[in-house]
Amino acid sequence: LTGVPREQRAFQYLLAHAIPGDPRHVLHTFDQWCYHCEHLSSVGPVKGRIVERLLYERAPRRVLELGTYCGYGTVLLAQGLPPGARLYTVEVDPRHAAVAEKVIRLAGFDEQTVELIVGPSEEVIPRLREKHGLLKADFVFMDHWKRCYLRDLQLLETHQLLAEGATVLADNVLFPGAPHFLQYAKTCGKYRCKVHRASLEY
């Protein structure tokens, strides 16, 4: 009714209530908005704990996120990085990217830690090495269009962007579902697969 997109409304709420430079408080404030005001398809706190645990176990130096949306997952990933690590996040929608950029900076992460790249993943991935300096990713978080999961995984393979022993974490593979991606990951012989059971966001 206001003509303001809900992503922008959520950011206005963050501005009013979140503590700048405190990523945990930014995420908590985001959660409060999503639980009590409007639903946003962010990772959320339940699945967020899985992401945090895997980041802690792997301690990756180079992380790639496909699907920035409003920056919730980006802040979640960035706060779990070891010192000196770098996160590259890719968002196709310029309007969402504009909100995410403000959220990421509000949480206290500069461009040396988090680089936001705007564009379709199928165009960005082939340019990651030459244009953005990502030689190999140790950790990939997929949370964009489910139909793109398999294509983008194979693009990462083709362009040799996955480090040896890299972790690929993909959200919502059962529902709404990414069956072709899941089938490939289980049967191609390149990966060891584990499905983490979780509830839907909020």
C-alpha positions in Angstrom: 0.0 0.0 0.0 2.9 2.4 0.7 4.6 1.6 -2.6 7.8 0.7 -0.5 9.0 -2.9 -1.2 9.0 -5.1 1.8 12.8 -5.6 1.6 13.1 -1.8 2.0 10.6 -1.8 4.9 12.7 -4.4 6.6 15.8 -2.3 6.2 14.1 0.7 7.7 13.3 -1.5 10.7 16.9 -2.5 10.9 18.0 1.1 10.8 15.7 2.0 13.7 16.4 -1.0 15.9 19.7 -2.7 15.0 23.1 -1.8 16.6 25.4 -0.7 13.8 28.6 -2.8 13.6 27.1 -5.7 15.5 26.4 -8.5 13.0 24.7 -10.7 15.6 22.3 -7.9 16.6 21.6 -7.1 13.0 20.6 -10.8 12.3 18.5 -10.9 15.5 16.7 -7.7 14.5 16.1 -9.2 11.0 14.6 -12.3 12.7 12.3 -10.1 14.9 11.0 -8.4 11.7 10.4 -11.7 9.9 8.7 -13.4 12.9 6.4 -10.5 13.9 6.0 -8.2 10.8 6.6 -9.7 7.3 8.1 -12.9 6.0 11.3 -12.6 4.0 12.9 -15.7 2.5 16.2 -15.4 4.4 18.1 -18.3 5.9 16.7 -17.7 9.4 18.2 -18.6 12.8 17.4 -22.4 12.7 19.2 -23.1 9.5 21.7 -20.4 10.3 23.1 -22.5 13.1 23.9 -25.2 10.5 25.8 -22.6 8.4 27.6 -21.3 11.4 28.7 -24.8 12.5 30.0 -25.7 9.1 31.9 -22.4 8.8 33.5 -23.0 12.2 34.5 -26.6 11.2 35.9 -25.6 7.8 37.4 -22.2 8.5 37.3 -21.3 4.8 39.5 -18.5 3.4 37.5 -17.8 0.2 33.7 -18.1 0.4 31.2 -17.7 -2.5 27.5 -17.0 -1.9 25.0 -17.3 -4.8 21.9 -15.4 -3.9 22.5 -12.4 -1.7 18.8 -11.3 -1.5 18.7 -8.8 1.5 22.1 -9.7 2.9 21.0 -11.9 5.8 23.0 -14.9 4.7 25.9 -12.7 3.8 26.1 -11.2 7.3 25.7 -14.7 8.7 28.6 -16.0 6.6 30.8 -12.9 7.1 30.6 -13.0 10.9 31.8 -16.6 10.8 34.9 -16.0 8.6 38.4 -16.5 10.0 40.6 -13.3 10.0 41.8 -12.3 6.6 39.1 -14.4 4.8 37.0 -12.9 2.0 33.4 -13.4 0.9 32.1 -12.9 -2.6 28.3 -12.7 -2.9 26.3 -12.6 -6.1 22.8 -11.1 -6.5 20.9 -10.9 -9.8 18.3 -8.3 -8.7 19.8 -4.8 -8.5 17.0 -3.6 -6.1 17.7 -6.4 -3.7 21.5 -5.8 -4.1 21.0 -2.2 -3.1 19.3 -3.2 0.1 21.9 -5.9 0.8 24.8 -3.5 0.4 23.3 -1.3 3.1 22.7 -4.2 5.4 26.2 -5.6 4.9 27.8 -2.2 5.7 25.4 -1.6 8.6 26.7 -4.9 10.1 30.2 -3.5 9.9 31.7 -5.4 6.9 33.8 -3.4 4.4 34.5 -4.2 0.8 37.8 -5.9 1.7 35.8 -8.6 3.6 32.6 -8.7 1.5 32.4 -8.0 -2.2 28.9 -7.7 -3.6 28.6 -8.6 -7.3 25.4 -7.7 -9.1 24.5 -9.8 -12.1 23.2 -13.2 -13.2 25.2 -16.0 -11.7 25.7 -17.7 -15.1 27.5 -14.5 -16.3 29.3 -13.7 -13.1 30.8 -17.2 -12.4 33.0 -17.4 -15.5 34.4 -13.9 -14.7 35.1 -14.5 -11.0 38.8 -15.4 -11.5 39.8 -12.6 -13.9 37.5 -9.8 -12.8 37.2 -10.4 -9.1 40.3 -12.3 -8.2 38.6 -15.4 -6.8 41.0 -18.2 -7.7 39.3 -21.1 -5.8 36.4 -21.2 -3.4 36.7 -23.2 -0.2 33.1 -22.8 0.7 30.0 -22.2 -1.6 26.6 -21.3 -0.2 23.8 -21.6 -2.8 20.6 -19.8 -1.9 19.3 -18.4 -5.2 16.9 -19.9 -7.8 16.7 -23.6 -7.2 16.6 -24.3 -10.9 20.1 -22.7 -11.2 21.8 -24.9 -8.6 22.9 -27.7 -10.9 23.9 -25.4 -13.8 26.0 -23.2 -11.4 27.7 -26.1 -9.7 28.7 -27.4 -13.1 29.9 -23.9 -14.1 32.1 -23.8 -11.0 33.5 -27.2 -11.9 34.1 -26.1 -15.6 36.0 -23.0 -14.5 37.9 -24.9 -11.8 36.7 -22.6 -9.1 36.2 -25.2 -6.4 39.2 -25.8 -4.2 40.1 -29.4 -3.3 37.9 -30.5 -0.4 35.6 -27.5 -0.9 32.2 -27.5 0.8 29.1 -26.8 -1.2 26.0 -26.0 1.0 22.7 -25.6 -0.8 19.5 -24.4 0.8 16.0 -25.7 0.2 17.0 -28.7 -2.0 14.0 -30.8 -0.7 11.4 -28.0 -0.7 10.8 -26.1 -2.9 13.4 -28.6 -4.2 16.3 -28.9 -6.6 16.0 -32.6 -7.6 18.4 -32.5 -10.5 21.1 -30.9 -8.4 20.6 -33.4 -5.6 20.7 -36.3 -8.0 23.9 -35.1 -9.7 25.6 -34.4 -6.3 24.7 -37.9 -5.1 25.6 -39.9 -8.2 28.4 -38.0 -10.1 31.1 -39.4 -7.8 32.7 -36.1 -7.0 31.0 -35.3 -3.7 30.1 -36.8 -0.4 26.5 -35.8 0.4 24.7 -35.1 3.6 21.1 -33.7 3.9 20.5 -31.5 6.9 16.9 -31.6 8.0 15.5 -28.3 9.0 12.2 -26.4 9.2 11.2 -23.7 6.7 12.3 -20.2 7.5 10.3 -18.5 10.4 
